[in-house]
Amino acid sequence: MNLESVKFFKACNPSKTLIVSNETDRKYFIDFTAARSGKRKTVSLIDELYRTITRSDDRSHQLFTGHIGCGKSTELGKLKYELERQGFHVVYLDSSEDLVMSDVDISDILLTVARQISKSLTAAKIELNPTGFQGLLQKTWSVLQSDVSVSGEGNIPLIGKVAASTTGEVSADFLGIGKFSAKLKGNPDARARLRQHLEPQTDNLLELINKELLEPANKALQERGQKGIVAIVDSLDRLENTKERNQAEYIFVTRGEKLRQFHCHIVYTTPLVLNFSNSIAPLSDRFGGAPKVLPMVRVKNRDNQLHTEGIHLLRDMVLARAFPDLPSEERAQYLDQVFENQETCDRLCTVSGGHVRNLLVLLYGCLQKQDPPIDRDTLEEVIATQRDSLIRAITANEWELLQQVKAQKAVVGEEGYQTLLRSLFVFEYLDELGTWFGLNPILAEAEQLK
């Protein structure tokens, strides 16, 4: 079998998230559970989320987190695919499409979830009659009409399409919600006005969402032989703190009770920083458990010895992008079409630190420079460029922290997270002894850490 270089190039784009429900993308999916977890762990985190949803009655509320780029969205896509196979109506929503991550309040999230679920139900031809919500929408329109033209059609932020006449009468199709208004997403004054109007009404808003959207929709789905709604709210892990407020703590701890009141199964991604803050205990108490953390794929063990299974799985991930139609056991014989030798491939896997997107960034960088097979010199050039980029951002104090992590394999406190993990200077791993931390291998080779 011959490698199709252009197709391989496109498949390695690090900005593309796999859609596991898509048959082509599913061929690229690799189950890294054995290399992400310790020997004491027999099921993946996605299996844990799945088991909780399928074994609960009509609702559950779970939290999922991990380093940016470690594969969370792909794993959540796998969860969606498996739940749909069991008859659930699963709505995956990328909250960053609707929300400004440095300026989020609870009412924004409630409306985003309602908008995306209603849009999905419309596509499924589920008919609802949300008269109470229409009344709330009309009042909201009155508040915002100075920001949005009241003639013809317009978009209310997060809510969607409404039709208005010059007399101020408004009709809204709750299940025909239109596209989110980019203009109002970029208008902080309009967002503030919307929030000022809706925040005091969050209890009423939740009641309307539950009574007029989720409960009748779940009933209609069950009458079709399905098992109800599951909402997967991705990208809330990207919430950004501001000088005025710790967004992560405010949303998930201070106001987190509101996020538990949806009458459906729901999974939220959370900022990893919460796991390193003093808020972890109240957060766990509020949601019935701490966020499940997706660790990196192990390429080395605590003792710095190579973790052969992790490297094998990462190698298979690369080869799956090259030869997606071949079974896993047959791909290895064609490795020389992708790399000049296996050592070059394993060098790529090891230096990625088991960070999936990091590996694809390096691989894509090589493919931008040459067609396969990739040689060692090209790979080392890409690695050096990446290392130089990381080093430029590191302060003297951060070098000291990195030396401590190298010696202790630990990160302590919120400041340590913000400094080391958020910057991808340090990665988190899991083995049979629990969690440990290691330097980003690209950075570990810097002269300052030798």
N, C-alpha and C positions, 0 to 999 in steps of 0.2 A: 504494500500500500504506500502511495506517495503522499507526502505532506502537502496540503493546500496552504501556501504561505499567507495569502491575503486573508483567507478565512480564519487562520490561526491568529493573525495580527488582530483582527476584529474581536475575536473571542477573548483576547488577553487584555482588553481595555479595562483599566482598574476603576474607571468611573461607572461601569455598568454593573448593576446589581442583578444577580440571577433571579429570574422569575420561575420558581420551581414548578408551577402549574403548566408552564410552557414546555412542551416535549423536548425541544432542542436544548433549552437551558438545563433541563433535568439531567441530560446526559453529562453535563459539566459538574453536577453536584457530587461532592465527596463527603461522606460521613466521617468527621474527625473525632467522634466521641472517644475512641480508645486513646487518642493522643492528647485530648483536652483534659481528661479526667484521671483520677487516681485508680489504682486497682480495686479499691473498695467501692467504686462507683460503677454500676452496671448499665445504667440508662442515661441518655443524654438529657440536658436541661430542657430541650424541646419536648422530649418524652414526658418529663415531669409536668410541664405546662399542659400538654395534651391529656394526660391522665387526670389532672385536676378538673379540666373542662368536661371531659366525657363521663366523669364519675360524680359530678355535682348535679344538683337538680336543675335549676333554671338560670343561675347566675354565679359568677366567681370573678374575683378581681385580683390580678397577679401583676408582679413587677419583674422586669427583665432588664439587665444592663450589661455593660462590657466596654472595652476600649473602642473608640471610634475606628472603624475599618477592620475590626476583628472578625466580622461575618455575621453580626446580629440580624441584619435585614434579610440575608439569605436564609438563616435559620428560621426566622419568622415566616418567610415565604414557604419553607418546608412545613411548618406548623399549619399554615393556611391550607396547603395542598392536602395534608393528611386529614384535617377536620372536614374539608369539603367532601372527601371520599366517604366520610361517615355520615354525610347528610346535613351538616351544619351550613348555615348561610354566613359565610365569613367575609367581613369587610376589612380590608387592609387599607389604612390611610396614613399617608406621609404628612404629618402635621406641619412640617416646615413649608408645605405648599400654601397653607392658609395663614400661618402665624409668623410674627416677627419674634424671633427667639430671645431677644433682649427686652421684649415688652409684651408679656403674656399675663393674663389673669384667668381665673377659673371660668368666667362666663365665655371667654374666647374658646376655651377647650370644649366646653359643653356644646356650643354652637357648631364647632368644627365636627365633633363626633356626630351630632344630629344631622348636619348637612350631608356628610359622607354616607351615613347609613341610609338616609332617605333617598339619596341619589342611587345607591345600590338597589334599594327596594323597588324604585321606579323601573330600573332595568329588568328586575325580576317580575314586573307586572303585579306588584302587590299594591292594592288600592286602599288608601286611608282617608279619613275625614277629620283633619286637624283644625276644628273650628276655634278652639281656644288658642292654639298657636297662631292662627291667623290674626286673632285679636291682638295678641302681643306684638306681632309683626307690624300691624297697622300703627300701633303706638310708637314703635321703634322708628318707623318711617317718618312719622310726624316730627320726631326729635331730630332726625338726620336730614330732613328735606332741604335745609339750607346748604348741605354739603353735596346733595345729589339732585340732579334735575328731576322735577316732579311732572314732567311731560313725557309720555311714552314709557319705555321700559328702562329700568335701572337695576343695579346690583347693590343690595345692602351687604355690608361687610360680613363675611362668614355665613350669612343666611342664604343669599342667592337672589334669584331673579324675582322681581315683582313687577306688576303693571300698575301704573298710576295715571290718573286723569288730572286735568288742570283744576278740578274741584277738590282734589286731595283724596278722593276715594281710591282705595288700594285693594287689589285682589292678589292673592299669593297662592301658588300651588306648592304646598309643603313637600310633595313628592316630586315636583318638577323643578327642584332647586337648580338654578343656573350656575354658571362659573363664578368663582370667587373674584371680587373686584380688585384688580391689581392696583388701581388708583387709590382705593381706600386702605389697602394693605400698606401702601407707602405713605399714608397720611396719618401721622400720630395724633393730630388734633381730632380728626374724625373718629379714630379708635378710642380716644379718651372720652368723647361724647357718648359713643355707643356703650362703653363700659360704665360710665357714670349712670346711665339709664338702666342697664341690665344687672349690674352687680347686686343691688339691693333686692333683686327679684330672682336670685339663683334658685331658691327653694321652689318658687312657682315655675321657673323654667324647667327644672328637673322633673317636676310633677307632670308638666305638659309633655315633655319628651317621653316619659315613661308611659303615661296614660294614652297619649294620642299617636305615638310612634312605636315604641318597643313592644308594649304588651299586645296591641292588636296585630302587629307584624309577626310576633312570635306565634300567636294563635293561628294566623293565616298560614304560616310556614308549616306548623304542625298538622294542619288540615291537609296539606299537600304531602304529608309523610316525612317532612324534614324535622330537624331537631332544634331549630331556633337560631338566634343571632349570636355571633362571636365578633367582637370588634378588636382589631389589633392596631393600637395607636403608636406608630413608630415616630422616631426623631425627637421625642421630648427629652431624650438624653442630651440634646444639643442646647438646652436652655442655658442662657448666658446670664451670669450675675451682673448686677449694676451697682453703682455707688449707693443707690438708694435702698436696694433690696437684694437679699440672697434668693434668687428666683427658685432654685431647686427646693430649698426648705419651705419657702412660702407656698409653692404649688402642691407639693406632695406631703408636707407635714402640717403646716398651719391650716391649709385649706383642703387637705387630702381627703377628709371625710366626704366631701362632695363628689370626688371621683369614684367613690365606692357605691354611689346611689343609683347608677344605671341598672335597669332591670334586664341585664343581659350579661353574658360572659364578656370580659374585657381584659386585655393585656396592655400594659403601658411600658414603654421603655423609659428608664429613669437615668439622670446624670450619675455617672460612676462616683462622683465626688461625695454623694450621700453616704456611700459605704465607708468613707473615711472621716465622716463628721460625727459630732456629738448627737446628731439627729437620727442616727441609725436605729437606736432603741425605740423612740416614739414612732418612727416610720414603720418598723417591724410590727409594733403593737397595733398600729392603725390598720395595716393591710394583712395582718395575720402571718407575717413572715418577712424576712429581709429580701431585697431584690436578688434574683438569681443571676449570678455573674458568669458570663461566658468568657473563659480564660483563653489564652493563646494556645496554639498547637505546640506541644513540647518538641523542640529539636535537640535540646540537651537536658540532662537531669541536674539535680542540685549539685552533684559532685563534678559537674562540667563534662561528664561523659556524654557522648552522642546518644540521643534517643532514636533508635533505628526505626521504630514504628512510625513516629511522627514524620521523619524524613521520607519514609516510603510513601506515606499518604500525601504529602505535599508534592512529591515527584509524580504521583499518580494524578494529582490535580492538574499539573502542567500538561501531562501527556493526554489527559481527557480533553483538554482544550485543543490539542493537536489532532487527536484521533477519536472523536466522540462516538463514532459508530462501532468501535472495537470494544470488546469486554476488557475489563481491567487487567486480567491475567495475560492478555495478548499485546498490550500497548508497549510494554518494556522493550520488546524486540526491535521497535522502531525508534528508540531513543536517539540513535545516532543521526536521525534526520532533523532533530530539534537542537541537540547540543553536540559539540565535538566529541565529548565523552561523558560518562556518568559522573565523574568527579566534578565537572563544571556544573552539571545539574544539581548535584548535592551541595555544592558550594552556594548556589542560589538559595536552595531551601534552608540551609543552616543560617546564612547571614540575614535571612528575612526575620529570624526570631520566632517563626510560627505565626507572624502577623500576616493574614491572607492578603490584604490589600497591599501591604508592603512588598510582598513577593511579586504581585502583579505589577506594581510600579517599577520594580527593578527589571522584570522580564520585558515589560513594555518599552522601557528605556533601551534595552538591548535591541529589540526589534525595530526601534526607530533608527538605529545605527546600522543594522545589517540584517540580511535575510538569514534564516536558519540554514545550516546548523550554527548555533551561537558559540563563539570561541571564548576561551578564558580571559584573554586580554580585553575584549569588549565588556565582558561582565565586570571585571575589576575596574575598568574605567567608569562604568555606571555607579558602582559601589562607592568609589572615591568621590565622585560628584555629590552623591547623596550624603556622604559623611561630612564633606566640607560644608554643605548646607546646614546640617545639624549643629556643627561646631560653632558656626558664626553666632548662634543664638544663645550660647551657654556662658553664664557669668562665673566669676571665681567662686562664689558661694555655691553655685550649682555643681561645679566640679567636685567640691568637697562632699556634697550630698551624694553624688554619683559614686564616689569612692566608698562611702558608707554602705550604699546598696550593694556594691560589689563584694564587700566583706561580710555584710550581715544578711543579705538577701531579704531585706525587709524595707517597707515604706510605712512611716508612721504619720498619722494626722492629715488634716485637710490641706495644710500648707505643703506637705510632702507630695500629696496627690497633684495639687495645682502646678507645682514646680516640675515634677518628674513624669508622672503618668499622662497628664493631659497633653504634655509636649511630646509624648511618645519617646522619651529618653529611656524609660524603663517599662518592661512588660510584666504582666501578672500570669502566673502559671499555677497549676494544681496537680498534685501527685497524691500518693497514698498517705502522706503525712500532713496534707493540707495545702494551704496557699503559700507560695513563695514568689519572690520577685527577682528578675534578672535584667541586666543592662541590655538595651537594644544592641544586638551583636555588631551592627555597623559602627555604633558609637564606641563599643568596647574595644575596638581595634585602634582608637585614636591614641596618639602618643601620650596625651595627658593622663590616660588611664592605665598605661602599661607599667 
